[in-house]
Amino acid sequence: MAWDDTASKIWMDGKIIDWKDANIHVLSHVVHYGTSVFEGIRAYDTENGVAVFRLKEHVKRLFDSAKIYKIDIPYTQEEVAEAIRQTVRVNDLKSCYIRPIVFRGYGELGVNPLNCPVNVVIAAWEWGSYLGEEGMANGVDIGVSTWRKPAPDTFPTLAKCGANYMNSQLAKIEAIENGFDEAIMLDYTGYVSEGSGENIFLVEDGVLHTPTIASSNLRGITRDSIITVAKDLGYEVIEETITRERLYLADEVFFTGTAAEVTPIRSIDHKTIGIGKRGPVAEEIQSTFFEIVEGSKDDKYGWLDFI
Ligand SMILES: Cc1ncc(COP(=O)(O)O)c(C=O)c1O
């Protein structure tokens, strides 16, 4: 099944149109310079209906990313949130992945983006586990990339901007060519940053550690959710700078992200991590996370937004 077989409509600049008609001009600014900000969001099929996970926070981050690049989104945050709900509804989707994207369109082709129009598009489709069902249960194999994350005075990584993912792609390609499922990238000073599309957590003696957001990473909404859930489960969570070798010596390492959800890591650079499969802490956090997003546990944080 192709991705566009699971959905037929796309929200584009205020209108619901057919998937096949959601096109832009080849001379759009975004095509040449990566002038886009976007989100990746999941909706889950809960016992009480389809719910978008942390919709408000994702829409807020979209507007924050746009602010950094002086992109004025011609809608309010609530209007974009409602357009996202509508996109899921019109496609009759249950569990799905949602991709809102704001970009500079067809206008002028100089580097200056400010005279180009701002277009807003929302698509949604069915999408399973990003790193595979097998990986969710048994862990994935990853490699530390030779490509680093950018310094803070080069590309602002708190903006979820299309161009940032050229950097992620270098790491992802290298990882795949080396036989790994995914990459971990170091920041510009050599400390652990994040995966090509995931944040990272280590477990050492029952304590969780994750890089601070000064390590050139994205302020992940799943990262925030996992910190909250883990603290509630009684774990201490420390945000700090993390050296590469601590990855190898940790009892457990796992990724978090909208796409990857909570994915355990069983090896890094061909070194076995802990017991070489999903560890008990990752399993507890993963299962609690899924109980919350799938609605079998009380939504005490108010993270589910029913469509
Ligand atoms: C580079 C990067 N880091 C981390 C994440 C995880 O962020 P979130 O949990 O908000 O999806 C993502 C995914 O959006 C990402 O692309």
The ligand as a Gaussian input file, in Angstrom:
#p B3LYP/6-31G(d) Opt

LIG

0 1
 C       15.783000      16.280000      14.536000
 C       14.657000      15.826000      15.404000
 N       14.877000      15.663000      16.716000
 C       13.898000      15.255000      17.538000
 C       12.626000      14.968000      17.074000
 C       11.572000      14.542000      18.009000
 O       10.658000      15.585000      18.228000
 P        9.144000      15.294000      18.570000
 O        9.133000      14.408000      19.752000
 O        8.547000      16.623000      18.842000
 O        8.563000      14.620000      17.384000
 C       12.360000      15.130000      15.705000
 C       11.034000      14.885000      15.170000
 O       10.286000      15.799000      14.944000
 C       13.396000      15.568000      14.855000
 O       13.184000      15.715000      13.545000

